[in-house]
Amino acid sequence: MSSPEQPGSTKMRCIGIKGKTVHSQVRKIIANIIAFMKMEAAGDGPLIPLKNVRQHELAATKISKKTYQRITREAKLIEQVSATRFSTPHKKRPKSSPKCDLGVSCLKSVRDMIHDFYIIEKRRPALREYLKELKKYKEGRPIIYTDETYLHSTYTALKGWTDSSSKSFTKPISKGHLLIILDAGSKSGFIHNGLLIFKSGLKSGDYHDEMNSTNFNEDNASYHNVELNTAPTTFTKKADMILWLQEKEIQYDPSMTKHELYAIIKQNKKHNKNLRN
């Protein structure tokens, strides 16, 4: 029979009972104690006097003095309150308060913008590299930013907050016309008369198809630029290869084969690319 517990005592649970995981730090401390006990058993007696409890325990467990003090204080608390268990430091980290107080509608707009940026458009911003290049090309001149987007004429949000009234709007069945919106601006504001809005006439569903060289030419996006007099490829006729070399005033030998002519074209096409923008 087990001996009855003394009044006021707290029964400590064993470590490593079935179904409970012994984590790596606990395993390390147990291994330290085992190694220390073996060293004492191999010697003539205790390595540290038994009356010096604190130094003996620190040497056996190899924990810091601050950790030892925190654990002993917590152990005294557990002896007084039977329902208390040892806590895990930093398991419940305090949450920082928000730096600014935004309304529900503003927070929703910010979330939608971030969601579109990473999930829909699959963009991966490299802010540091971008700012480095921006500083390099700025040279005291104003930087003009431009971008395009689209909007259906009958656009309605999928979800939204409502008040206590029963009145609401019916969501249109048709998306309506697809409107393409383009604008440019700087830190001083939008450019005067820079706004461009036009109705898309395509049915592909991708507004980038409408942002071609006919409607708009500005940056280096492939759908914004048209290459003039494109360089020949391996499938181009030999006569066309020779004509391209003559127009670019690049030296060649008329007796060369198509493969040799294309090798010359490949070396020079990057330096002879003309874009209409």
Backbone as JSON, one array per atom type, in Angstrom:
{
  "sequence": "MSSPEQPGSTKMRCIGIKGKTVHSQVRKIIANIIAFMKMEAAGDGPLIPLKNVRQHELAATKISKKTYQRITREAKLIEQVSATRFSTPHKKRPKSSPKCDLGVSCLKSVRDMIHDFYIIEKRRPALREYLKELKKYKEGRPIIYTDETYLHSTYTALKGWTDSSSKSFTKPISKGHLLIILDAGSKSGFIHNGLLIFKSGLKSGDYHDEMNSTNFNEDNASYHNVELNTAPTTFTKKADMILWLQEKEIQYDPSMTKHELYAIIKQNKKHNKNLRN",
  "N": [[0.84, -1.2, 0.0], [0.43, 2.25, -0.7], [2.0, 4.98, 0.94], [0.14, 7.28, 2.93], [-0.51, 10.66, 1.86], [1.0, 13.59, 3.21], [-0.71, 16.12, 5.09], [-1.52, 19.06, 3.32], [0.44, 18.67, 1.44], [1.5, 18.37, -2.01], [0.91, 16.24, -4.7], [3.26, 15.4, -7.04], [3.32, 14.97, -10.53], [4.63, 12.3, -12.49], [7.35, 12.47, -14.83], [7.27, 11.75, -18.28], [5.14, 9.98, -18.5], [2.77, 7.7, -19.95], [1.66, 8.67, -23.13], [2.43, 11.3, -22.88], [4.69, 13.66, -24.09], [8.17, 13.92, -23.77], [10.07, 16.63, -24.02], [12.88, 17.98, -25.92], [14.59, 19.71, -24.42], [14.02, 18.99, -21.78], [14.85, 16.33, -21.88], [17.59, 16.76, -22.27], [18.34, 17.94, -19.8], [17.78, 15.81, -18.06], [19.65, 13.96, -19.02], [21.99, 15.33, -18.31], [21.84, 15.23, -15.51], [22.0, 12.45, -15.08], [24.59, 11.93, -16.06], [26.07, 13.45, -14.23], [25.51, 12.16, -11.81], [26.69, 9.68, -12.31], [29.37, 10.44, -12.45], [29.78, 11.19, -9.79], [29.33, 8.72, -8.57], [31.45, 7.26, -9.57], [33.58, 8.45, -8.33], [35.14, 9.2, -5.12], [33.22, 10.27, -3.54], [30.61, 12.77, -3.07], [30.86, 15.35, -5.5], [30.37, 17.96, -4.95], [29.68, 19.46, -1.83], [26.88, 18.05, -0.09], [25.29, 19.65, 1.5], [25.4, 22.08, 0.31], [23.06, 22.85, -1.44], [22.06, 24.35, -3.62], [24.3, 24.85, -5.37], [24.95, 22.22, -5.91], [22.7, 21.3, -7.3], [22.71, 23.02, -9.51], [25.1, 22.26, -10.75], [24.47, 19.66, -11.46], [22.22, 19.83, -13.18], [22.98, 21.77, -15.03], [21.88, 24.26, -15.66], [21.12, 27.79, -15.95], [21.61, 30.35, -13.4], [19.52, 32.19, -13.21], [17.4, 30.84, -14.46], [17.19, 28.73, -12.68], [16.33, 30.09, -10.36], [13.82, 31.07, -11.21], [12.42, 28.67, -11.63], [12.41, 27.5, -9.06], [10.9, 29.4, -7.64], [8.46, 29.11, -8.97], [7.92, 26.46, -8.35], [7.39, 26.59, -5.61], [5.01, 27.99, -5.68], [3.37, 26.12, -6.95], [3.24, 24.16, -5.0], [1.57, 25.38, -3.19], [-0.82, 25.84, -4.57], [-2.74, 23.44, -5.83], [-3.82, 23.03, -8.36], [-2.21, 24.26, -10.15], [0.22, 24.25, -12.79], [3.56, 23.77, -14.15], [4.63, 26.41, -16.17], [5.14, 27.27, -19.67], [7.62, 29.33, -20.84], [7.04, 32.3, -22.76], [5.04, 31.16, -24.26], [2.49, 32.21, -24.5], [2.46, 34.98, -26.01], [2.4, 38.5, -25.57], [0.11, 40.55, -27.36], [0.76, 43.19, -29.56], [-0.53, 46.48, -29.49], [-2.58, 48.03, -32.01], [-1.1, 50.42, -34.27], [-2.54, 52.4, -35.46], [-5.94, 53.41, -35.62], [-8.25, 52.11, -37.61], [-11.25, 52.24, -39.54], [-13.88, 49.79, -40.09], [-14.55, 49.53, -42.81], [-12.29, 50.65, -44.05], [-10.28, 48.86, -43.25], [-11.17, 46.57, -44.56], [-10.84, 47.34, -47.23], [-8.05, 47.6, -47.35], [-7.28, 44.95, -46.83], [-8.41, 43.66, -49.08], [-6.9, 44.86, -51.11], [-4.27, 43.98, -50.54], [-4.69, 41.24, -50.79], [-5.36, 41.04, -53.53], [-2.93, 41.89, -54.59], [-0.98, 39.92, -53.91], [-2.23, 37.38, -54.28], [-4.05, 37.38, -56.5], [-2.79, 38.93, -58.63], [-0.27, 37.85, -58.42], [2.13, 39.09, -57.61], [5.48, 39.75, -56.53], [6.95, 41.75, -54.57], [10.06, 43.52, -54.62], [11.21, 45.54, -52.68], [13.54, 46.85, -51.75], [15.44, 46.61, -53.85], [14.02, 47.88, -55.83], [13.8, 50.54, -54.87], [16.48, 51.21, -54.9], [17.12, 51.21, -57.65], [15.35, 53.2, -58.41], [16.34, 55.47, -57.13], [18.7, 55.66, -58.48], [18.01, 56.33, -61.15], [16.53, 58.6, -60.82], [17.79, 61.19, -60.21], [17.24, 63.84, -59.36], [15.04, 64.5, -60.88], [11.46, 64.57, -61.36], [9.55, 61.64, -60.66], [7.33, 59.83, -62.56], [4.57, 57.85, -62.1], [2.74, 55.18, -63.49], [-0.12, 53.2, -64.17], [-2.49, 50.61, -64.93], [-5.9, 49.52, -64.67], [-9.02, 47.74, -64.3], [-12.63, 47.87, -64.47], [-15.88, 46.71, -64.0], [-18.94, 47.98, -65.27], [-21.19, 47.55, -63.72], [-20.27, 46.88, -61.22], [-20.25, 45.29, -58.05], [-19.57, 44.77, -54.6], [-18.6, 41.59, -53.24], [-19.09, 40.94, -50.57], [-20.25, 42.71, -47.68], [-20.78, 45.18, -45.07], [-23.8, 45.67, -43.31], [-26.56, 47.67, -42.13], [-29.09, 47.88, -39.52], [-31.42, 48.1, -40.92], [-33.8, 46.8, -43.32], [-33.5, 47.32, -45.96], [-31.91, 46.92, -49.11], [-29.65, 46.53, -51.92], [-30.16, 44.97, -55.06], [-28.1, 42.56, -56.52], [-26.68, 43.02, -59.7], [-27.39, 40.97, -62.57], [-25.89, 40.84, -64.92], [-22.47, 41.64, -65.7], [-21.98, 43.92, -67.06], [-20.48, 46.54, -69.08], [-16.95, 46.35, -69.71], [-14.71, 48.45, -68.34], [-11.7, 50.1, -68.93], [-9.16, 51.56, -67.08], [-6.78, 54.07, -66.85], [-4.08, 55.89, -65.49], [-1.75, 58.47, -64.53], [0.75, 59.71, -62.3], [2.51, 61.59, -59.72], [4.42, 62.29, -56.72], [3.29, 64.68, -56.22], [0.71, 64.51, -57.03], [-1.96, 63.5, -59.29], [-1.4, 63.56, -62.86], [-2.36, 66.32, -64.86], [-5.13, 66.0, -66.95], [-4.41, 63.41, -67.47], [-5.86, 61.12, -67.12], [-7.26, 58.22, -68.48], [-9.99, 56.58, -69.73], [-11.64, 53.94, -71.17], [-13.93, 51.9, -73.04], [-13.77, 48.42, -73.18], [-13.43, 46.38, -76.04], [-13.06, 43.73, -76.36], [-13.52, 40.18, -75.83], [-12.07, 38.42, -74.36], [-11.7, 38.39, -71.64], [-9.45, 39.22, -70.29], [-8.05, 42.15, -69.38], [-5.55, 43.03, -70.11], [-5.13, 42.38, -72.74], [-6.27, 44.44, -74.13], [-4.61, 46.53, -73.59], [-2.63, 47.34, -75.6], [-0.24, 48.25, -78.2], [-1.71, 49.91, -79.8], [-3.59, 51.29, -78.24], [-2.12, 52.19, -76.06], [1.18, 53.15, -75.06], [3.95, 52.92, -73.07], [5.57, 51.83, -70.71], [7.89, 49.07, -70.1], [6.4, 46.79, -70.37], [5.38, 43.84, -72.05], [2.98, 43.9, -73.44], [2.65, 46.55, -73.88], [4.41, 47.54, -75.75], [5.69, 47.59, -79.09], [7.82, 45.88, -81.15], [9.82, 47.16, -83.66], [10.69, 46.15, -86.93], [11.57, 43.39, -86.4], [14.1, 41.05, -85.34], [15.43, 38.48, -87.47], [14.64, 34.95, -87.27], [15.61, 31.47, -86.77], [13.99, 30.26, -88.57], [13.59, 32.05, -90.56], [13.82, 33.15, -93.97], [16.82, 32.97, -96.0], [17.31, 35.15, -97.66], [15.84, 37.19, -96.41], [17.23, 37.37, -94.03], [19.68, 38.39, -94.93], [18.78, 40.85, -95.9], [17.99, 42.11, -93.5], [20.46, 42.35, -92.2], [21.73, 44.07, -93.97], [20.16, 46.39, -93.71], [20.77, 47.09, -91.12], [23.37, 47.67, -91.41], [25.41, 45.81, -90.94], [28.28, 43.86, -91.2], [28.81, 41.08, -93.37], [29.31, 37.93, -95.06], [28.34, 37.13, -98.27], [28.49, 34.48, -99.08], [27.99, 32.95, -96.89], [26.29, 30.47, -94.91], [22.84, 29.87, -93.83], [22.91, 29.24, -91.12], [25.33, 30.39, -90.31], [24.83, 33.06, -90.9], [22.72, 33.55, -89.12], [24.03, 33.33, -86.7], [25.54, 35.68, -86.66], [23.44, 37.52, -86.64], [22.26, 36.92, -84.16], [24.22, 37.8, -82.41], [24.04, 40.53, -82.7], [21.41, 41.41, -82.45], [20.39, 42.32, -80.0], [21.47, 44.83, -79.71], [20.31, 46.2, -81.7], [17.59, 46.71, -81.46], [14.48, 48.08, -81.9], [11.9, 49.83, -80.42], [8.52, 50.82, -80.45], [7.22, 53.19, -78.48]],
  "CA": [[0.0, 0.0, 0.0], [1.2, 3.5, -0.75], [1.88, 5.74, 2.18], [-0.76, 8.42, 2.78], [0.16, 11.94, 1.68], [0.95, 14.48, 4.36], [-1.64, 17.24, 4.89], [-0.92, 20.24, 2.71], [1.42, 18.32, 0.4], [0.98, 18.26, -3.37], [1.48, 15.1, -5.4], [3.85, 15.79, -8.32], [3.16, 13.96, -11.56], [5.88, 11.79, -13.04], [7.7, 12.89, -16.19], [7.39, 10.64, -19.22], [4.05, 9.02, -18.41], [2.27, 7.28, -21.25], [0.87, 9.66, -23.83], [3.01, 12.62, -22.69], [5.98, 13.78, -24.77], [9.27, 14.56, -23.05], [10.7, 17.45, -25.04], [14.34, 17.88, -26.04], [15.28, 20.39, -23.33], [13.88, 18.14, -20.59], [15.74, 15.17, -22.09], [18.96, 17.22, -22.05], [18.56, 18.1, -18.36], [17.82, 14.46, -17.48], [20.95, 13.38, -19.38], [23.01, 16.0, -17.49], [21.75, 14.69, -14.14], [22.51, 11.08, -15.11], [26.05, 11.99, -16.2], [26.63, 13.97, -12.98], [25.42, 11.1, -10.8], [27.69, 8.66, -12.63], [30.66, 10.98, -12.05], [29.89, 11.08, -8.33], [29.43, 7.3, -8.21], [32.79, 6.77, -9.92], [34.55, 9.05, -7.43], [35.13, 8.78, -3.72], [32.06, 10.84, -2.86], [29.99, 13.89, -3.77], [31.77, 16.34, -6.05], [30.04, 19.2, -4.24], [29.04, 19.09, -0.55], [25.43, 17.9, -0.19], [24.62, 20.74, 2.18], [25.33, 23.2, -0.64], [22.02, 22.31, -2.33], [21.93, 25.12, -4.87], [25.43, 24.57, -6.25], [24.86, 20.81, -6.29], [21.65, 21.17, -8.33], [23.16, 23.72, -10.72], [26.12, 21.44, -11.4], [23.86, 18.46, -12.02], [21.3, 20.15, -14.28], [23.67, 22.67, -15.97], [21.02, 25.37, -16.07], [21.6, 29.07, -15.45], [21.11, 30.74, -12.08], [18.21, 32.84, -13.36], [16.42, 29.78, -14.72], [17.03, 28.0, -11.41], [15.52, 30.91, -9.45], [12.44, 31.1, -11.7], [11.8, 27.36, -11.43], [12.18, 27.31, -7.62], [9.76, 30.24, -7.25], [7.25, 28.51, -9.52], [7.67, 25.22, -7.62], [6.75, 26.96, -4.34], [3.63, 28.34, -6.0], [2.66, 24.88, -7.26], [3.0, 23.48, -3.73], [0.47, 26.05, -2.51], [-2.03, 25.7, -5.39], [-2.62, 22.1, -6.43], [-4.28, 23.02, -9.76], [-1.23, 24.96, -10.98], [1.27, 23.46, -13.42], [4.68, 24.55, -14.65], [4.29, 27.11, -17.41], [6.15, 27.35, -20.72], [7.88, 30.75, -21.11], [6.78, 32.88, -24.09], [4.03, 30.41, -25.01], [1.45, 33.18, -24.78], [3.13, 36.26, -26.18], [1.44, 39.62, -25.58], [-0.13, 41.14, -28.67], [0.97, 44.62, -29.6], [-1.71, 47.24, -29.86], [-2.44, 48.62, -33.35], [-0.53, 51.76, -34.29], [-3.58, 53.34, -35.88], [-7.29, 52.87, -35.5], [-8.96, 52.25, -38.88], [-12.62, 51.76, -39.55], [-14.09, 48.47, -40.67], [-14.51, 49.63, -44.27], [-10.9, 50.88, -44.46], [-9.55, 47.6, -43.08], [-11.59, 45.67, -45.63], [-10.21, 47.8, -48.46], [-6.63, 47.26, -47.27], [-7.17, 43.49, -46.99], [-8.69, 43.33, -50.48], [-5.78, 45.32, -51.93], [-3.15, 43.06, -50.32], [-5.08, 39.95, -51.37], [-5.21, 41.14, -54.99], [-1.53, 42.07, -54.93], [-0.22, 38.69, -53.79], [-2.94, 36.18, -54.71], [-4.64, 37.52, -57.83], [-1.81, 39.37, -59.61], [0.94, 37.05, -58.24], [3.3, 39.96, -57.57], [6.43, 39.54, -55.45], [7.7, 43.01, -54.58], [11.42, 43.59, -54.09], [11.19, 46.97, -52.39], [14.88, 47.4, -51.61], [16.03, 46.73, -55.18], [13.25, 48.88, -56.57], [14.19, 51.87, -54.4], [17.85, 51.44, -55.34], [17.06, 51.6, -59.06], [14.62, 54.46, -58.49], [17.27, 56.53, -56.74], [19.73, 55.74, -59.52], [17.5, 56.98, -62.35], [15.79, 59.83, -60.51], [18.73, 62.29, -60.48], [16.59, 65.12, -59.12], [13.86, 64.7, -61.72], [10.23, 63.95, -60.8], [9.23, 60.31, -61.15], [5.92, 59.69, -62.9], [4.11, 56.47, -62.0], [1.55, 54.91, -64.29], [-0.62, 51.83, -64.08], [-3.84, 50.46, -65.46], [-6.77, 48.56, -64.01], [-10.29, 47.63, -65.0], [-13.81, 47.89, -63.61], [-17.15, 46.47, -64.69], [-19.85, 49.11, -65.06], [-22.18, 47.2, -62.69], [-19.51, 46.22, -60.15], [-20.72, 45.3, -56.67], [-18.73, 43.97, -53.72], [-19.16, 40.28, -52.91], [-19.55, 40.98, -49.19], [-20.22, 44.05, -47.12], [-21.47, 45.38, -43.8], [-25.14, 46.24, -43.44], [-27.12, 48.19, -40.88], [-30.24, 47.13, -39.01], [-32.58, 48.22, -41.81], [-34.01, 45.67, -44.22], [-33.33, 47.76, -47.33], [-30.66, 46.51, -49.73], [-29.63, 46.59, -53.37], [-30.09, 43.68, -55.73], [-26.89, 42.43, -57.32], [-27.01, 42.86, -61.12], [-27.09, 39.67, -63.18], [-24.82, 41.04, -65.9], [-21.35, 42.45, -65.25], [-21.97, 45.18, -67.79], [-19.32, 46.82, -69.92], [-15.64, 46.35, -69.06], [-14.05, 49.75, -68.49], [-10.26, 50.09, -68.65], [-8.81, 52.83, -66.46], [-5.34, 54.33, -66.86], [-3.75, 57.23, -65.0], [-0.34, 58.69, -64.2], [0.9, 60.72, -61.27], [3.75, 61.65, -58.95], [4.16, 62.6, -55.31], [2.51, 65.92, -56.18], [-0.66, 64.23, -57.4], [-2.17, 62.98, -60.64], [-1.08, 64.45, -63.98], [-3.55, 66.97, -65.41], [-5.62, 65.39, -68.19], [-3.72, 62.13, -67.7], [-6.78, 60.0, -66.93], [-7.79, 57.61, -69.7], [-10.99, 55.54, -69.48], [-12.32, 53.55, -72.41], [-14.66, 50.63, -72.97], [-13.09, 47.33, -73.86], [-14.21, 45.74, -77.1], [-12.65, 42.32, -76.46], [-14.27, 39.22, -75.04], [-11.14, 37.43, -73.83], [-11.77, 38.38, -70.18], [-8.21, 39.75, -69.73], [-7.95, 43.53, -69.85], [-4.22, 43.28, -70.66], [-5.19, 42.26, -74.2], [-6.65, 45.74, -74.68], [-3.51, 47.47, -73.36], [-1.65, 47.06, -76.64], [0.43, 49.44, -78.74], [-2.69, 50.79, -80.45], [-4.25, 52.12, -77.23], [-1.25, 52.76, -75.02], [2.59, 52.79, -75.1], [4.67, 53.67, -72.06], [6.66, 51.17, -70.0], [8.51, 47.94, -70.77], [5.55, 45.6, -70.41], [5.35, 43.29, -73.4], [1.75, 44.27, -74.12], [2.65, 48.0, -74.1], [5.4, 47.9, -76.73], [5.76, 46.86, -80.35], [9.17, 45.92, -81.7], [9.85, 47.49, -85.08], [11.69, 45.42, -87.7], [12.07, 42.34, -85.52], [15.25, 40.3, -85.85], [15.09, 37.18, -88.05], [14.82, 33.74, -86.48], [16.19, 30.36, -87.54], [13.03, 29.86, -89.61], [13.52, 33.11, -91.57], [14.52, 32.86, -95.22], [18.17, 33.52, -96.08], [17.24, 36.47, -98.29], [15.37, 38.14, -95.4], [18.34, 37.56, -93.1], [20.64, 39.3, -95.58], [18.16, 42.17, -95.94], [18.04, 42.68, -92.15], [21.85, 42.72, -91.96], [22.03, 45.25, -94.79], [19.49, 47.55, -93.12], [21.48, 47.43, -89.88], [24.76, 47.96, -91.78], [26.26, 44.81, -90.28], [29.09, 43.18, -92.21], [28.6, 39.65, -93.53], [29.81, 37.36, -96.31], [27.2, 36.55, -99.0], [28.62, 33.03, -99.25], [27.69, 32.28, -95.62], [25.06, 29.69, -94.82], [21.83, 30.44, -92.93], [23.36, 29.05, -89.75], [26.37, 31.38, -90.05], [24.19, 34.37, -90.88], [21.93, 33.7, -87.89], [24.98, 33.54, -85.6], [25.84, 37.11, -86.66], [22.22, 38.21, -86.21], [22.07, 36.68, -82.73], [25.18, 38.63, -81.68], [23.77, 41.96, -82.88], [20.0, 41.8, -82.37], [20.11, 43.05, -78.76], [21.91, 46.22, -79.88], [19.58, 46.79, -82.82], [16.16, 46.52, -81.19], [13.73, 49.33, -81.91], [10.55, 49.69, -79.87], [7.63, 51.97, -80.54], [6.62, 53.4, -77.17]],
  "C": [[0.88, 1.26, 0.0], [0.96, 4.28, 0.53], [0.98, 6.93, 1.96], [0.02, 9.72, 2.66], [-0.01, 12.78, 2.93], [-0.03, 15.62, 4.08], [-0.91, 18.45, 4.31], [0.08, 19.94, 1.63], [0.72, 18.19, -0.94], [1.67, 17.12, -4.08], [1.97, 15.54, -6.76], [3.71, 14.64, -9.3], [4.52, 13.55, -12.11], [6.09, 12.31, -14.46], [7.81, 11.66, -17.07], [6.3, 9.61, -19.08], [3.49, 8.76, -19.79], [1.37, 8.36, -21.86], [1.4, 11.08, -23.69], [4.41, 12.65, -23.3], [6.98, 14.48, -23.86], [10.1, 15.32, -24.08], [12.23, 17.45, -24.91], [15.07, 18.55, -24.89], [15.19, 19.6, -22.03], [14.78, 16.93, -20.7], [17.2, 15.55, -21.83], [19.27, 17.36, -20.57], [18.65, 16.75, -17.67], [19.16, 13.8, -17.77], [22.07, 14.02, -18.57], [23.02, 15.45, -16.07], [22.32, 13.28, -14.08], [24.03, 11.08, -15.18], [26.7, 12.48, -14.92], [26.61, 12.9, -11.89], [26.45, 10.0, -11.05], [29.09, 9.13, -12.25], [30.85, 10.89, -10.54], [30.04, 9.64, -7.89], [30.82, 6.75, -8.5], [33.86, 7.33, -9.0], [34.43, 8.52, -6.02], [33.91, 9.3, -2.98], [31.48, 11.98, -3.66], [31.04, 14.88, -4.26], [31.58, 17.69, -5.39], [29.35, 18.79, -2.94], [27.52, 19.09, -0.66], [24.68, 19.03, 0.5], [24.51, 21.98, 1.28], [24.36, 22.8, -1.75], [22.0, 23.03, -3.67], [23.05, 24.81, -5.85], [25.4, 23.13, -6.75], [23.84, 20.63, -7.42], [22.05, 21.86, -9.63], [24.2, 22.9, -11.47], [25.52, 20.22, -12.07], [23.01, 18.77, -13.25], [21.94, 21.0, -15.38], [22.74, 23.74, -16.53], [21.56, 26.65, -15.46], [20.99, 29.4, -14.1], [19.72, 31.38, -12.17], [17.11, 31.82, -13.62], [16.14, 28.99, -13.45], [16.13, 28.78, -10.46], [14.06, 30.95, -9.89], [11.72, 29.78, -11.42], [11.5, 27.12, -9.95], [11.0, 28.16, -7.13], [8.45, 29.63, -7.74], [6.91, 27.22, -8.79], [7.0, 25.5, -6.27], [5.29, 27.31, -4.56], [2.79, 27.1, -6.27], [2.34, 24.11, -5.98], [1.8, 24.08, -2.99], [-0.86, 25.86, -3.24], [-1.92, 24.4, -6.17], [-2.98, 22.09, -7.9], [-3.26, 23.66, -10.7], [-0.21, 24.0, -11.55], [2.41, 24.38, -13.85], [4.31, 25.15, -16.01], [5.45, 27.03, -18.4], [6.4, 28.81, -21.04], [7.61, 31.12, -22.56], [5.78, 32.07, -24.9], [2.87, 31.31, -25.39], [2.09, 34.57, -24.83], [2.1, 37.4, -26.22], [1.32, 40.21, -26.98], [0.05, 42.65, -28.59], [-0.29, 45.33, -30.06], [-1.52, 47.87, -31.24], [-1.93, 50.05, -33.28], [-1.55, 52.81, -34.72], [-4.92, 52.64, -35.84], [-8.04, 53.15, -36.8], [-10.37, 51.71, -38.74], [-12.73, 50.42, -40.24], [-13.99, 48.51, -42.19], [-13.09, 49.85, -44.78], [-10.08, 49.61, -44.34], [-9.9, 46.61, -44.17], [-10.93, 46.05, -46.95], [-8.72, 47.45, -48.49], [-6.43, 45.76, -47.46], [-7.4, 43.07, -48.44], [-7.52, 43.72, -51.38], [-4.58, 44.37, -51.79], [-3.45, 41.69, -50.92], [-4.91, 39.96, -52.89], [-3.74, 41.2, -55.39], [-0.77, 40.75, -54.93], [-0.91, 37.49, -54.41], [-3.42, 36.28, -56.15], [-3.56, 37.86, -58.87], [-0.47, 38.66, -59.49], [2.21, 37.92, -58.23], [4.16, 39.63, -56.36], [7.33, 40.78, -55.38], [9.09, 42.87, -53.98], [11.69, 45.07, -53.82], [12.6, 47.56, -52.36], [15.55, 47.61, -52.98], [15.32, 47.8, -56.0], [13.66, 50.3, -56.17], [15.61, 52.22, -54.83], [17.88, 51.91, -56.8], [16.36, 52.95, -59.23], [15.53, 55.63, -58.15], [18.33, 56.74, -57.81], [19.25, 56.55, -60.72], [16.79, 58.31, -62.08], [16.61, 61.07, -60.82], [18.06, 63.66, -60.37], [15.36, 65.38, -59.95], [12.63, 64.06, -61.09], [9.96, 62.6, -61.46], [7.72, 60.23, -61.37], [5.57, 58.2, -62.88], [2.84, 56.3, -62.82], [1.16, 53.45, -64.14], [-2.04, 51.81, -64.62], [-4.61, 49.43, -64.65], [-8.08, 48.51, -64.8], [-11.43, 47.64, -63.99], [-15.03, 47.62, -64.47], [-18.14, 47.57, -64.31], [-20.9, 48.82, -63.99], [-21.51, 46.5, -61.52], [-20.19, 46.38, -58.8], [-19.82, 44.41, -55.85], [-19.42, 42.65, -53.39], [-19.76, 40.26, -51.52], [-19.46, 42.41, -48.69], [-21.01, 44.11, -45.82], [-22.8, 46.07, -44.05], [-25.6, 46.76, -42.09], [-28.35, 47.38, -40.5], [-31.46, 47.21, -39.93], [-32.64, 47.04, -42.76], [-33.79, 46.05, -45.68], [-31.96, 47.32, -47.85], [-30.79, 46.63, -51.23], [-29.54, 45.18, -53.93], [-28.85, 43.64, -56.62], [-27.26, 42.22, -58.78], [-26.61, 41.49, -61.65], [-25.91, 39.79, -64.13], [-23.71, 41.91, -65.31], [-21.3, 43.81, -65.95], [-20.72, 45.33, -68.63], [-18.04, 46.79, -69.09], [-14.95, 47.67, -69.37], [-12.59, 49.63, -68.09], [-9.86, 51.49, -68.21], [-7.29, 52.95, -66.4], [-5.1, 55.74, -66.36], [-2.27, 57.27, -64.66], [-0.26, 59.8, -63.18], [2.25, 60.63, -60.59], [3.4, 61.95, -57.51], [3.35, 63.88, -55.16], [1.05, 65.7, -56.54], [-0.75, 63.68, -58.81], [-1.84, 64.04, -61.69], [-2.38, 65.02, -64.55], [-3.88, 66.38, -66.78], [-4.91, 64.07, -68.51], [-4.63, 60.92, -67.58], [-7.32, 59.52, -68.28], [-8.74, 56.48, -69.31], [-11.66, 55.22, -70.81], [-12.94, 52.17, -72.24], [-13.93, 49.57, -73.78], [-14.02, 46.72, -74.9], [-13.88, 44.29, -77.28], [-13.48, 41.46, -75.53], [-13.37, 38.16, -74.42], [-11.2, 37.33, -72.32], [-10.53, 38.93, -69.53], [-8.01, 41.16, -70.27], [-6.57, 43.86, -70.4], [-4.22, 43.18, -72.19], [-5.54, 43.59, -74.86], [-5.54, 46.78, -74.51], [-2.38, 47.15, -74.33], [-1.08, 48.37, -77.18], [-0.55, 50.39, -79.41], [-3.3, 51.77, -79.45], [-3.27, 52.83, -76.3], [0.17, 52.25, -75.2], [3.32, 53.6, -74.04], [5.84, 52.89, -71.48], [7.14, 49.95, -70.78], [7.66, 46.68, -70.74], [5.39, 45.14, -71.85], [4.11, 43.71, -74.16], [1.64, 45.78, -74.34], [3.54, 48.41, -75.27], [5.3, 47.02, -77.97], [7.18, 47.0, -80.89], [9.09, 46.14, -83.21], [10.97, 46.72, -85.76], [12.35, 44.35, -86.84], [13.19, 41.55, -86.17], [14.79, 38.96, -86.41], [15.34, 36.05, -87.06], [15.44, 32.65, -87.35], [15.28, 29.91, -88.67], [12.91, 30.91, -90.72], [14.31, 32.71, -92.82], [15.87, 33.56, -95.25], [18.16, 34.93, -96.66], [16.79, 37.54, -97.29], [16.44, 38.39, -94.35], [19.35, 38.55, -93.65], [20.08, 40.72, -95.62], [18.22, 42.85, -94.59], [19.45, 43.15, -91.83], [22.24, 43.97, -92.75], [21.4, 46.5, -94.2], [20.19, 48.03, -91.85], [22.95, 47.77, -90.12], [25.74, 47.08, -91.01], [26.98, 44.02, -91.36], [28.82, 41.67, -92.19], [29.19, 39.23, -94.87], [28.64, 36.71, -97.04], [27.28, 35.04, -99.18], [28.31, 32.25, -97.97], [26.38, 31.51, -95.7], [24.08, 30.38, -93.88], [22.28, 30.35, -91.48], [24.41, 30.09, -89.38], [25.79, 32.79, -90.0], [23.41, 34.6, -89.59], [22.83, 33.91, -86.68], [25.36, 35.02, -85.49], [24.63, 37.92, -86.18], [22.02, 38.09, -84.7], [23.0, 37.55, -81.89], [24.79, 40.11, -81.7], [22.32, 42.37, -82.64], [19.66, 42.57, -81.1], [20.45, 44.53, -78.9], [21.16, 46.93, -81.0], [18.07, 46.56, -82.67], [15.48, 47.88, -81.09], [12.31, 49.07, -81.43], [9.77, 50.96, -80.1], [6.93, 52.13, -79.21], [6.27, 54.85, -76.94]]
}
